[in-house]
Amino acid sequence: MNTKENQELSTLIDQATTGNKAALEAVLADVQDLVFNLSLRMLGTFHDAEDASQDILLKVMTHLSSFKGESAFTTWVFRIAVNHLKDYKKHMFAQFPLSFEFYGDDIRNGKLHDIPDLTQNVEKAILAEELKLSCTNVMLQCLDPESRCVFILGTMFQVDSRIAGDILGITPEAYRQRLSRVRKKMADFLSEYCGAYGNGACHCADRINYAIQSHRLAPDRLDFTTAKPSDTAAEVTAAMEEIDGYSQQFSFCRTYQSPERLKQMLQDFLNGPAFSTVSNA
């Protein structure tokens, strides 16, 4: 973000904290894709990411007056979001935690045969792409929340280690070491099992009906393949230093625009009676 954009954002924040609804809407619009994408990677599903994003954006609204400009605004928002998401217990995988061992066993031993066609006349190529994107996203749930944060900040958003360390409350050196370890763990798993991003025998096209039967894929809800791409990662990238050779192995870490449901929630809130409570906070 250049100096002019920083000045414009600072002005908008000042106006928003005095109750200017249009300014607050502009400030939230500037970070809602960031918040949603971080939530999506941390929690695994679009539905859970939308719910968590609402909570986080409400926190941003109600604490906006505490932002003093001592760091970049995106860094401040990241810190709020990360602290919220690391302890978030309302998402599906909090009740049904995953592990790389479980995922690997399912790939090796899942019964793919003798399952009827469950595609509901949706093109298999589309379903295979949806499964690929959702599978790699859900695979992040095999990491503990702290490691997941490290991976997402370093791989998707490419946040500089000094900033990421500040967000997570660890030293830049510790952050770089943890990022390198967790990316190696992810890369090793993909290399062993995944046919799309590694040398494994698992191919999404072969697992479509199995995934539908086990409720991992829904032909009537294709969140990933219907979501619009976003350049959120490029906007917040802070020249992450190259610390290992894995950067190019995670092309699935794309970013998406916020769903219309989340945008509508913000509109409803800003236009509703609760806005006066926030503007006076």
N, C-alpha and C positions, 0 to 999 in steps of 0.2 A: 504494500500500500504506500503510495507516494505522500509527500508532505501535504499537498493540497487535499487529498482524500482524508488524511488524518485530521486536518483542520476542520473539514466539513463534518466529519463524524463527531469530533469534539463539540462542535456547535450544536449538532443534533442532540447529543446526549444532554448538554446543558438545557436545551429547550424542553427535552422530554422530562427531565426531572422537575421542571416547573409546571408540568401538567399539559404540555402541548401534545395532543393526541397524534397528530400527523407526524411529528418528530419521533415519538415513541414507536409508532408503526414502522417508520423507516429504519430505526435502530434495530428493531427485532427482525425485520425482513433481511437485514444485512447478515445476521448470524443464524437464522433458523435452519438453513441448509447444513451449516456446520454442526449445529446441535443434533439435527436429525441423523446425519451420517455417523457421528460418533455414537449415538444411541443405537442405531441399527447394528453396527459392528460389535458393540458391547453386549447387546441383548439377543441378537440373532434373528428376530422377526420384525416385519413392518408394523404389525399391530402393537407389539410391546414398545417399539421405538417411538411410535406416535404418542402413546400414553406418557412415556418418560419425557419426551420432548416438551409436551405440554407443561409438565411439572417444572422442568428446567427453565423454560422461557418465562414462566410465572415468577420463578426465583430471580431471574435476570431483571424482570420488571420491578419487583418489590425491593431489590437491593441496588438498583441503578444509581441511586444517590451516593452510595458508598464507593463508587468507582472514582478514583482520584487521578487516574492517568499515569500512575507510577509504572505501569506496564502497558503493552498493547491491549486494546479492548478485547481482541480475540483470545489473548492469553488469559485475561480475567474471566471470560466466558468459559474457556476450556476448564479452568480451575473449578468453577461452579459445577459444570457438567460432570467432570471426572469424579468429584467428591460425591455427587448424587448417584452416579451410575455404579461406582465400585461397591456400594452397599445396597443397591436396588434389589428388592426381594420379590417384586410382584410379577416378574417375567417368567415365562414358561420354563426356562432352563434352570431357574433357581430351585424349582420343585423336582426337575428331572435332569440333574447334572450329567454332563458327558465327560468322556476321557478319550485319549488317543487309543488306549487299549480297546475300549468298547467300539469305537469307530472302526478300527482295524479289523476286529473280530466280525463285525457286521459285514464289512466288505468281503472278507474271506468266506464267510459261512452263510450269508443271506441266501434264502431260497428264492431264486429268480425264476425258476421254471414252474410250469403248470399253473400260472396265474392268468386269469382271463384278461382280455383287453379292457382296460379301465380308462382309456384316454378320452372318452366322451367326444370323439370326432375332432379333437384338437390335434393339430399337426405335431407329429412326434419330434420334429426338429425344434419346435418352439418349446415343447415340454422338456426336451433334453437340455436346452439352454437354461431354462428356468431351474432345473434340478442342479445343473453345474454351478450356477451363481448362488443358489440358496445353500447348497452343500458346502461350498468353500466358506460361506459366511457363518454357517452353523458350526463349522469346524473350529472356529475361533473360541467356541464355548468349551473346548477341551482345555483351554488355558485358564489358569486362575485369574480373577479379575484384575489384579495388579499387572500381571504379564500381558493380559489382553490390552490394557491401557498402553503399555509400553509399545507393543507391536503396532497398534493402531496409530498412535501419535508419530511413531518413527517411519512406518511403512506407507500408510495412507496419506497422512498430512505432512510427512517429512519435516516435522518440527525440529528445530535446532536443539541440540542436547542441553544447552544451558537453559533454554526456555522450558523444554520438556522436564528437565530435572526440577525446575522451580515449580511447575504444575504438580508434579508427583511428590515433592518434598524429599528428593534424593539428589545426590551430587551428579553433575554431568558425566563424570567418569563411571559412576555406578549405573547410570541410565544407559550409556553406550555399551557397557558390558552385558547388561540384561537384554538390551535390544538385539545384540549379536547372538546371544544364546537362544532367545525365543525365536528369532528368524531361522536359525539353524534347525531348531526342533520342527518348525512348520515346514521348512523346505525338505527335511528328511522324510517327513510323513508323506508329503505330496509325491516325492520321488519314488517312494516305495509302493504307494497304493494307487495314486491318481493317474489315469491315462490321459487326461486333458492337460495337466500342469506338471506331469512327471513321467516316470517310466513304468507306472503301475498297470495292473490289468483291469482296473475299475473304469468302465465307460458308462457315462450317463444314459446313453441311448439304450443300453441293455437293462437298465435298472428302473425304467419309467414306471412300469406297472407295479413293481415291488414297492417303489416309493409312494405311489398312490395308495396302495393297499395298507401301507404302514403309516398313512396320514402325514407323510413328509412332503407331499406334492399334491396340490389341488388344481385340477384342470380349469376350474371356474374362478380361481384366484391366482393370477400370474403376476405377483407383485414386482419381481425383479425385471422381467422382460418388458413390462409395460411402463415401468418408471422412467421418467425423463432424466437424461444425464445432466450432471452439474459440473461446473469447474471449481467447486468449493476448495478442493485440495490445492489447486494452483494458486488460489487467492490467499491462502494462509501459509503456504510453504515459506520457510525461513532459511533457505540454503542449507539444508541438512548435510552435514559432512558425511562422506562415504566411509563407513566403518567395516564393511564386509562385502562379500561378493554376491549378496542375495537380492539386491534391490530390484532387479529385473524379473525375478521369479514370481512376483505376486501381482500379476496384471489384473487379477480379479478384484483388486482393491479399488474399484472405481467408485465414484460418488454420484449421488442422485439428488434431484430436486425434491424438496419437501412435498409430501402428498397434499392434495387439495384439502383433505379433511383437517390437516394440521393448520393450513393457511386459514381455513374457514373458522376454526376454533379461535384463532387470534383475532380475526375480524369480529366475531361474536363477543369476545371478551372486551375488546376496545370500544365496542358500541353498546355495551351493557352497563348496568348500574355498578358492577364491581370495579370498573375503571376508576371511579372517584376514590375508592379505597386505596388503590395502588398509587394514584397520582398524589395522594396525601401522605404516603408512607415516608 
